[in-house]
Amino acid sequence: MQDVTTGDAGVALSGLKTQVRRVRPDFSEKKLGYRTFLQFCKAAATSGAVHLRWSADADDYLLTV
């Protein structure tokens, strides 16, 4: 996340999994017990690992570290 985020603006959820898989080709949220990448990100937000918020401007969730 730190490699793809730019300041406090965050990074859009759409396309993020593709970026993660470029760095870690074996990544799968399903291996970790999540049905979708959004569920995985929401769990990470609940634990405090990331901040997840909806952006009407981006029409997408934005993640920040």
PASESE-239243 format. One record per residue: residue in one letter; x, y negated, z negated of N, C-alpha, C, O in turn. Coordinates in Angstrom, 2 decimals. Layout:
N
{node 'a',{X,Y,Z},{X,Y,Z},{X,Y,Z},{X,Y,Z}},
...
//
This chain:
65
{node 'm',{0.82,1.19,0.00},{0.00,0.00,0.00},{0.86,-1.25,0.00},{0.57,-2.20,0.73}},
{node 'q',{1.89,-1.26,-0.79},{2.71,-2.46,-0.87},{3.36,-2.79,0.47},{3.62,-3.96,0.77}},
{node 'd',{3.62,-1.77,1.28},{4.25,-2.00,2.57},{3.30,-2.61,3.59},{3.74,-3.28,4.52}},
{node 'v',{1.99,-2.40,3.44},{1.05,-2.89,4.44},{0.22,-4.07,3.98},{-0.46,-4.69,4.80}},
{node 't',{0.24,-4.42,2.70},{-0.52,-5.57,2.24},{0.28,-6.84,2.43},{1.51,-6.85,2.38}},
{node 't',{-0.45,-7.91,2.66},{0.18,-9.21,2.84},{-0.38,-10.18,1.81},{-1.45,-10.76,2.00}},
{node 'g',{0.33,-10.34,0.74},{-0.08,-11.27,-0.31},{-1.36,-10.84,-0.99},{-1.61,-9.64,-1.17}},
{node 'd',{-2.16,-11.81,-1.39},{-3.40,-11.54,-2.11},{-4.58,-11.25,-1.20},{-5.65,-10.88,-1.67}},
{node 'a',{-4.39,-11.41,0.11},{-5.50,-11.22,1.04},{-5.95,-9.78,1.08},{-7.14,-9.52,1.27}},
{node 'g',{-5.06,-8.83,0.92},{-5.40,-7.43,0.97},{-5.32,-6.88,2.38},{-5.03,-7.60,3.33}},
{node 'v',{-5.60,-5.61,2.48},{-5.57,-4.94,3.77},{-6.93,-4.28,3.98},{-7.52,-3.72,3.04}},
{node 'a',{-7.43,-4.34,5.21},{-8.73,-3.77,5.52},{-8.69,-2.25,5.42},{-7.71,-1.62,5.83}},
{node 'l',{-9.75,-1.68,4.88},{-9.82,-0.23,4.73},{-9.81,0.47,6.08},{-9.18,1.51,6.24}},
{node 's',{-10.50,-0.10,7.06},{-10.50,0.53,8.39},{-9.09,0.47,8.97},{-8.48,-0.60,9.02}},
{node 'g',{-8.61,1.58,9.38},{-7.26,1.67,9.92},{-6.19,1.96,8.90},{-5.06,2.29,9.26}},
{node 'l',{-6.52,1.85,7.61},{-5.52,2.06,6.56},{-5.06,3.51,6.50},{-3.87,3.78,6.32}},
{node 'k',{-5.98,4.44,6.66},{-5.60,5.85,6.61},{-4.61,6.17,7.73},{-3.67,6.94,7.53}},
{node 't',{-4.81,5.59,8.89},{-3.88,5.78,10.01},{-2.49,5.28,9.64},{-1.49,5.93,9.95}},
{node 'q',{-2.43,4.11,8.99},{-1.15,3.56,8.57},{-0.48,4.45,7.53},{0.73,4.65,7.57}},
{node 'v',{-1.27,4.97,6.60},{-0.73,5.87,5.57},{-0.18,7.13,6.23},{0.89,7.61,5.85}},
{node 'r',{-0.90,7.66,7.20},{-0.46,8.90,7.85},{0.77,8.71,8.72},{1.46,9.68,9.03}},
{node 'r',{1.05,7.49,9.13},{2.31,7.22,9.84},{3.50,7.41,8.91},{4.56,7.88,9.32}},
{node 'v',{3.30,7.04,7.65},{4.36,7.17,6.65},{4.39,8.58,6.07},{5.46,9.15,5.85}},
{node 'r',{3.20,9.13,5.82},{3.06,10.48,5.25},{2.11,11.30,6.13},{0.91,11.35,5.86}},
{node 'p',{2.64,11.92,7.17},{1.79,12.66,8.11},{0.96,13.77,7.47},{-0.08,14.15,8.02}},
{node 'd',{1.38,14.28,6.34},{0.65,15.36,5.68},{-0.45,14.87,4.74},{-1.11,15.68,4.09}},
{node 'f',{-0.66,13.55,4.64},{-1.65,13.01,3.72},{-3.06,13.43,4.12},{-3.43,13.37,5.29}},
{node 's',{-3.83,13.86,3.14},{-5.24,14.15,3.32},{-5.94,13.94,1.99},{-5.57,14.54,0.98}},
{node 'e',{-6.94,13.09,1.98},{-7.71,12.88,0.76},{-8.47,14.15,0.38},{-8.79,14.36,-0.79}},
{node 'k',{-8.75,14.99,1.36},{-9.46,16.24,1.09},{-8.62,17.19,0.23},{-9.17,17.92,-0.59}},
{node 'k',{-7.31,17.17,0.42},{-6.42,17.99,-0.41},{-6.47,17.54,-1.87},{-6.14,18.31,-2.77}},
{node 'l',{-6.87,16.30,-2.09},{-6.95,15.74,-3.43},{-8.36,15.84,-4.02},{-8.61,15.38,-5.14}},
{node 'g',{-9.28,16.43,-3.25},{-10.62,16.65,-3.76},{-11.65,15.61,-3.37},{-12.75,15.60,-3.93}},
{node 'y',{-11.35,14.73,-2.43},{-12.28,13.69,-2.00},{-12.81,14.02,-0.61},{-12.07,14.50,0.25}},
{node 'r',{-14.10,13.75,-0.40},{-14.70,14.04,0.92},{-14.31,13.00,1.95},{-14.15,13.33,3.13}},
{node 't',{-14.16,11.74,1.52},{-13.85,10.67,2.46},{-12.72,9.81,1.94},{-12.41,9.82,0.75}},
{node 'f',{-12.11,9.05,2.84},{-11.05,8.14,2.45},{-11.61,7.02,1.57},{-10.92,6.55,0.66}},
{node 'l',{-12.83,6.60,1.82},{-13.47,5.59,0.97},{-13.62,6.09,-0.45},{-13.35,5.34,-1.39}},
{node 'q',{-14.05,7.34,-0.64},{-14.16,7.90,-1.98},{-12.80,7.90,-2.68},{-12.70,7.56,-3.86}},
{node 'f',{-11.77,8.27,-1.95},{-10.41,8.26,-2.49},{-10.02,6.86,-2.95},{-9.49,6.69,-4.04}},
{node 'c',{-10.30,5.86,-2.12},{-9.94,4.48,-2.45},{-10.76,3.96,-3.62},{-10.24,3.22,-4.47}},
{node 'k',{-12.03,4.32,-3.68},{-12.87,3.90,-4.80},{-12.37,4.51,-6.11},{-12.38,3.84,-7.15}},
{node 'a',{-11.92,5.76,-6.08},{-11.36,6.39,-7.28},{-10.07,5.70,-7.68},{-9.82,5.49,-8.87}},
{node 'a',{-9.24,5.33,-6.71},{-8.01,4.60,-7.01},{-8.33,3.25,-7.63},{-7.62,2.80,-8.53}},
{node 'a',{-9.38,2.60,-7.17},{-9.79,1.32,-7.74},{-10.31,1.49,-9.16},{-10.03,0.67,-10.04}},
{node 't',{-11.06,2.55,-9.40},{-11.59,2.83,-10.74},{-10.47,3.06,-11.74},{-10.56,2.65,-12.90}},
{node 's',{-9.40,3.71,-11.29},{-8.27,3.98,-12.18},{-7.36,2.77,-12.35},{-6.47,2.77,-13.20}},
{node 'g',{-7.58,1.73,-11.53},{-6.75,0.53,-11.65},{-5.53,0.53,-10.75},{-4.72,-0.39,-10.82}},
{node 'a',{-5.37,1.55,-9.92},{-4.21,1.63,-9.04},{-4.26,0.59,-7.93},{-3.23,0.07,-7.49}},
{node 'v',{-5.47,0.28,-7.47},{-5.67,-0.73,-6.43},{-6.90,-1.54,-6.79},{-7.67,-1.16,-7.67}},
{node 'h',{-7.08,-2.64,-6.10},{-8.29,-3.44,-6.24},{-9.04,-3.32,-4.92},{-8.46,-3.53,-3.85}},
{node 'l',{-10.31,-2.99,-4.98},{-11.14,-2.79,-3.79},{-12.31,-3.76,-3.87},{-13.04,-3.79,-4.86}},
{node 'r',{-12.49,-4.54,-2.80},{-13.63,-5.46,-2.78},{-14.17,-5.56,-1.37},{-13.43,-5.42,-0.39}},
{node 'w',{-15.47,-5.82,-1.28},{-16.10,-5.98,0.02},{-15.87,-7.41,0.49},{-16.02,-8.35,-0.29}},
{node 's',{-15.53,-7.58,1.75},{-15.35,-8.90,2.35},{-16.35,-9.05,3.48},{-16.28,-8.35,4.49}},
{node 'a',{-17.28,-9.98,3.31},{-18.26,-10.25,4.36},{-17.56,-10.82,5.59},{-17.96,-10.55,6.72}},
{node 'd',{-16.52,-11.62,5.38},{-15.78,-12.20,6.50},{-15.13,-11.13,7.36},{-15.17,-11.19,8.59}},
{node 'a',{-14.52,-10.13,6.71},{-13.85,-9.05,7.43},{-14.83,-7.94,7.80},{-14.51,-7.09,8.63}},
{node 'd',{-16.02,-7.94,7.19},{-17.01,-6.89,7.36},{-16.38,-5.53,7.07},{-16.57,-4.55,7.79}},
{node 'd',{-15.61,-5.50,5.97},{-14.86,-4.31,5.60},{-14.45,-4.43,4.14},{-14.48,-5.52,3.57}},
{node 'y',{-14.06,-3.32,3.55},{-13.44,-3.36,2.22},{-12.01,-3.82,2.38},{-11.33,-3.46,3.35}},
{node 'l',{-11.54,-4.61,1.42},{-10.15,-5.02,1.38},{-9.51,-4.44,0.14},{-10.10,-4.47,-0.94}},
{node 'l',{-8.30,-3.92,0.30},{-7.55,-3.34,-0.81},{-6.33,-4.19,-1.10},{-5.65,-4.65,-0.18}},
{node 't',{-6.07,-4.39,-2.37},{-4.85,-5.04,-2.82},{-4.23,-4.18,-3.92},{-4.92,-3.42,-4.60}},
{node 'v',{-2.94,-4.31,-4.08},{-2.23,-3.54,-5.11},{-2.32,-4.28,-6.42},{-1.78,-3.82,-7.42}},
//
